[in-house]
Amino acid sequence: MPNIITFRVDLRGTKPPIWRKIEVDDSMTFEELHLVIQDAMGWFNAHLYGFYFGRHMSIECNLEGVRNCGSNFDQSYLASKVKLSNFIKKIGYKFVYVYDFGDDWDMLLTVKAIVPKKRGQRRAFFVSGKKNAPPEDCGGVWGYYNLLEILKNKEHSDYEMWAEWIGGDFDPEYFNHEEINKRLEKFDKSKKSKNGGRQRMWILNPKKSKRKVK
């Protein structure tokens, strides 16, 4: 029986902090965790991403990322092939998720709880959070706070440009709990794979041959 992992996800560099707390099934892959975070933040999965565990290990979104990171880390893995249960073992464990290597949305994930999954419990669930997420492609944390200052001042020379770009009023305090959980429902409706619902999982290490995860 799988476990449910509770993560606190903090967008680093924000003050007051922008954060989300999510519950996910540990049979999910790191690619699925990425998609859950995207839904929790209201982002659109439009950029590359990676998970980083100190200076020793990375989990990348594509094979090119695995190869490029191979020289910098002892181990580099492919996000779509590795389950959370392979690496997330204890409460208090922390690692970093980076989305969009231009804007560099740098997020700290902290394991808050690991409990057995109950019958009928959802694979992904939004628990709580604070503040709206920055819009994508606004220039990272620095660009986001600069954008907020511009939107406060209709006399600013860049106000009309950014107001048109953002497409209307932007409330930095807003997020809707029910909307987020509605988006996460798709993780309970995912189709079974052709091999009867079991997906082959592989650890990818540029320095070694592929090894199947048991």
Secondary structure, 3 states (H helix, E strand, C coil): CCEEEEEEEEECCCCCCEEEEEEEECCCEHHHHHHHHHHHHCCCCCCCEEEEECCCEEEECCHHHHHHHCCCCCEEEEHHHCEHHHCCCCCCCEEEEEECCCCCEEEEEEEEEEEECCCCCCCEEEEEEECCCCCCCCCHHHHHHHHHHHHHCCCCCCHHHHHHHHCCCCCCCCCCHHHHHHHHHHHHCCCCCCCCCCCCCEECCCCCCCEECC
